[in-house]
Amino acid sequence: MGDSTSSTNTPPATHLAIASLSGEALHQAVDAQSGAEKRALSYSLTIHHLFCETLNSKLPGDRILADYFRAHKKHGSKDRRVIRESLFGLFRWHGWLKGLPQQDATQHWFAQLALTATLESHGWQEIIQAWRGFSGLAELGQLKPDSNLTEKQALLETSIPGQAFAFDDLAPDWFWAHFPASPEMRQQLVESLCSRPPIWGRLQGITLAKAQAQLAEQGITASGSDFFSDAINLGHKSLNLNALPLYSEGKVEIQDLGSQVIGNICAPKADEIWWDACSGAGGKSLQLRSLMLKQDKQASGKVIASDIRRKPLEELAKRAKRAKFKGITTQPWLSDALPVPARHFDGVLVDAPCSCTGTWRRNPDMRWLDDVSAITDKASLQLDILSRACEAVKPGGALVYATCSISPAENQAVVEAFLKKRTDFSLQTLTHPFTGEATSMLTVLPYQADSDGMFVAKMIRQD
C-alpha cells in the first residue's frame, strides 16, 4: 500500500508507454485485412487518442469525449457507443490492466482493449476478436453479463497465468489509506466501482405511475426506488434528455439517488426558508423546493441559492423556470462576507467542494487522474465554508454539511473540527435511509442502493 502523503503526479510507466504510441505506429504494427479488422484498428486509434488526451490534460473524460464528438460528426450512434464504452471501460479496469505483463507497446494496448471488452461483456464480437488477434492473446473465455467481480478476476487469472489481479488494485493505493474499512467492505466498494451506475432521476409534480407510462411510450423502461417515492431509475442506456417531454417540462430532474439522500435529510417544511450555500447548478435547491411543494402546493417557503460562479446560478434559474418553481432565488458569493442575512434561516445546506470520490463509479477516469491531494487539500476549505455559512442559521435552525466524498478526512473530521469551535451546534441522530442504521454522521456507500457515495451530517443551533 502506498504512502498516503506521497504525490503521484508522475505518470506510471504504463501511462508513459501508452502515451508514447502514435497512430502511425499502431498502423504499422498490425496487418488489418478484413473489414472488421480495419474497423477495429480505426476504433483503437480514436480510443487511444482520447485515452491519452484524458491522462495528459487531467480533464474529465466525459468532457474530452463530448468535445471530440462535437468536432467529429462523422461517427454514427454505433461508433459512438463503441468509442464511449471502450474508453470508460479502460479506466474502470485500469487498476488491473496496467499490471499486465509488459510486452510490445502496441500489443499491450490491444490487449487492454480486448480484455476491457471481455470484462464489460460488450457485444461487438468481431471487433473484440480483431483486438485480441492484434494483441497476441490466447482465446479468451466468456463471461455472463451479470458476472461478479470474483468471476472476472478468475477469468483474467486463467487467461494470464502467473499474474495477480487483486481487488484493491482497482483503486489507487492513496485512496485506501483514506478509506478505513474491512476487507469485505473494500471488496463491495470495488465491485460497485467496476459496475455502471443507473441514471437516477427525481420526479417533480408527477406520480411514478404516470411517469412510467409516459416513458414507456418512448420505449424507456423505468422503475421506482424502495427508499424515496419521488425517485425514478431510468436504466443504464444513454438518453437524449431534450427529447423527453418529462424532462423538458420539468417533471423529472436528473439527480443520483445518493444525492437525493441529502435533501431528504434536510427535510424542509413547507413554510421554511433555506439557504443552499454551495448550490452549483442547483440540483439540491430544486429538491428542497420540490419537497416543500409535496407538502403544500402553495408552500410559502423559500430557497436562496448561492455560489461563487455565475454560470451555474444561471443554469439553476433555467431549471427552476422549466419546473415552474417559484420561491427559488439566487445570490452569488461576492466576497468572504455572507451574501445572505445572518441568523435568518430555518436551514442552511453546505454541500462543500470535495474530492468527489463518491462519484468515481460514474467517473472512472478520476480514480487515475487525481492524487492524494484531492483529499488532503480540501479539509481546510471545507471547514472555512462551514464556519462562515453557519452564521446564517437562526437559533433552533438546522445546519446540514454534505459532500460527495467517502473519505473521513473530508467528512467526519471536518464536522468534528467544526463542533470543537462551535459548541452552540449539536449533532442530530439520523437514520440511514438504505440500511436503517441510527448514526450521527451518515455515509452512503455506492453498493448500498446502487447509487453514488455521499456523506451528510445535520446539526441544530442551540442559541
Secondary structure, 3 states (H helix, E strand, C coil): CCCCCCCCCCCCHHHHHHHHCCHHHHHHHCCCCCHHHHHHHHHHHHHHHHHHHHHHHCCCHHHHHHHHHHHCCCCCHHHHHHHHHHHHHHHHCHHHHCCCCCCCHHHHHHHHHHHHHHHCCCCCHHHHHHHHHHHCCCCCCCCCCCCCHHHHHHHHHHHCCCCCCCHHHHCCHHHHCCCCCCHHHHHHHHHHHCCCCCCEEEECCCCHHHHHHHHHHCCCCCEECCCCCCEEECCCCCCCHHHCHHHHCCCEEECCHHHHHHHHHHCCCCCCEEEECCCCCCHHHHHHHHHHHHHCCCCCCEEEECCCCHHHHHHHHHHHHHCCCCCEEECCCCCCCCCCCCCCEEEEEEECCCCCHHHCCCCCCHHHHCCCHHHHCCHHHHHHHHHHHHHHEEEEEEEEEEECCCCHHHCHHHHHHHHHHCCCEEECCEECCCCCCEECCEEECHHHCCCCCEEEEEEEECC
